[in-house]
Amino acid sequence: MHNGPLAGLVAVCAGSDLMHPLGALVTGGVAGALFVYLFTLTQNRWKIDDVLGVWPLHGLCGAWGGIAAGIFGAKALGGLGGVAFMSQLAGTLLGIAVAVLGSLIVYSLLKKAFGLRLDAEEEFNGADLSIHKISSTAERETLW
């Protein structure tokens, strides 16, 4: 319930100083819908374990916001101007490339050094119990 509006805020931040309020409303609305659709797709169809929705929330909605700043920041659509769509698109694509490349490097090193997955039993019990030796729910807590 809270991530839809948060997705709108993430997207609008890229051009909040440039956009007309109606452009910001459209940007936020598209981002909210984009997040809900892609979070559901990521979890249910692709089976990617992104519980907090970081990738669709910050990654995709942030990218949409960068591109939307080039669209709704234009004077023709009520924005303040001084921004070009193609430069926003190029900057957004470059940001995505840096994030993907950096992630591949960091996670490759972490995978080689420590591994990224728990074994089957630890995964079944959950990371809180397996790694931190605490329960994630009060009902399972036996220390009190």
C-alpha positions in Angstrom: 0.0 0.0 0.0 2.9 2.4 0.8 5.2 1.4 -2.1 2.9 2.8 -4.8 3.1 6.4 -3.5 6.8 5.9 -2.6 7.4 4.9 -6.2 5.8 8.1 -7.3 8.0 10.1 -5.0 11.1 8.3 -6.3 10.2 9.1 -9.9 9.2 12.7 -9.2 12.4 13.6 -7.4 14.5 13.5 -10.6 12.6 16.5 -12.0 10.8 18.0 -9.1 12.5 21.4 -9.7 11.5 21.4 -13.4 8.0 19.9 -13.7 4.7 21.5 -13.6 2.6 20.0 -10.8 0.4 18.2 -13.4 3.5 16.7 -15.0 4.6 15.5 -11.6 1.2 14.0 -11.0 1.4 12.0 -14.2 5.0 11.0 -13.5 4.1 9.8 -10.0 0.9 8.0 -11.2 2.8 6.1 -14.0 5.5 5.2 -11.5 3.0 3.8 -9.0 1.3 1.7 -11.6 4.7 0.6 -13.0 5.9 -0.5 -9.5 2.8 -2.5 -8.7 2.9 -4.3 -12.0 6.6 -5.0 -12.0 6.8 -6.0 -8.3 4.0 -8.6 -8.9 5.7 -9.8 -12.1 9.1 -10.0 -10.4 7.7 -12.0 -7.4 5.2 -14.2 -9.0 6.3 -15.0 -12.5 10.1 -14.5 -12.5 10.4 -15.9 -8.9 13.0 -13.3 -8.0 13.3 -12.9 -4.2 13.2 -9.1 -3.9 10.9 -8.8 -0.8 11.2 -5.1 -0.5 10.8 -4.4 -4.2 14.1 -2.5 -4.4 14.6 -3.2 -8.1 11.2 -2.1 -9.4 10.9 0.7 -6.8 14.2 2.4 -7.0 15.7 1.0 -10.2 12.8 1.2 -12.6 10.8 4.0 -11.1 14.0 6.0 -10.7 14.8 5.4 -14.3 11.3 6.4 -15.4 11.7 9.6 -13.3 14.9 10.5 -15.1 13.3 10.1 -18.4 10.1 11.9 -17.3 12.2 14.9 -16.2 13.1 15.3 -19.9 9.5 15.0 -21.0 7.6 17.0 -18.4 10.4 19.5 -17.7 10.0 20.9 -21.2 8.4 24.3 -21.5 6.0 23.0 -24.0 4.4 20.8 -21.3 4.5 23.5 -18.6 7.9 22.8 -17.2 10.6 25.3 -16.6 12.7 24.1 -19.5 16.5 23.9 -19.7 16.3 20.1 -20.0 16.5 18.0 -23.1 14.8 14.6 -23.4 17.8 13.0 -25.2 20.3 14.1 -22.5 18.0 12.7 -19.8 17.6 9.4 -21.7 21.4 9.2 -22.2 22.1 10.0 -18.5 19.5 7.4 -17.4 20.9 4.7 -19.6 24.4 5.5 -18.4 23.3 5.3 -14.8 21.7 1.9 -15.5 24.9 0.7 -17.2 27.1 1.8 -14.2 24.7 0.1 -11.7 24.6 -3.2 -13.7 28.3 -3.3 -14.2 29.1 -2.4 -10.6 26.6 -4.9 -9.3 28.1 -7.7 -11.5 31.5 -7.0 -10.2 30.6 -6.7 -6.5 28.2 -9.7 -6.5 30.7 -11.8 -8.4 33.4 -11.1 -5.8 30.9 -11.8 -3.0 29.8 -15.0 -4.6 33.4 -16.3 -4.9 34.4 -15.2 -1.4 31.3 -16.2 0.6 28.5 -17.5 -1.5 25.2 -15.8 -2.0 22.7 -18.6 -1.0 21.9 -20.4 2.2 21.7 -24.1 2.1 18.3 -25.7 1.8 17.6 -26.2 5.6 18.8 -22.7 6.4 16.7 -21.2 3.6 13.6 -23.1 5.0 14.2 -21.8 8.5 14.9 -18.3 7.2 17.9 -16.0 7.4 16.9 -14.4 10.7 17.0 -17.7 12.5 19.9 -19.3 10.6 22.3 -16.3 10.5 21.3 -14.1 13.4 19.8 -16.7 15.7 16.7 -14.7 16.3 13.1 -15.3 15.3 11.4 -13.0 12.8 8.0 -13.4 14.5 7.1 -12.9 18.1 5.0 -16.1 18.1 8.2 -18.2 17.5 10.3 -16.3 20.0 11.1 -18.5 23.0 13.5 -16.2 24.9 10.9 -14.3 26.8 
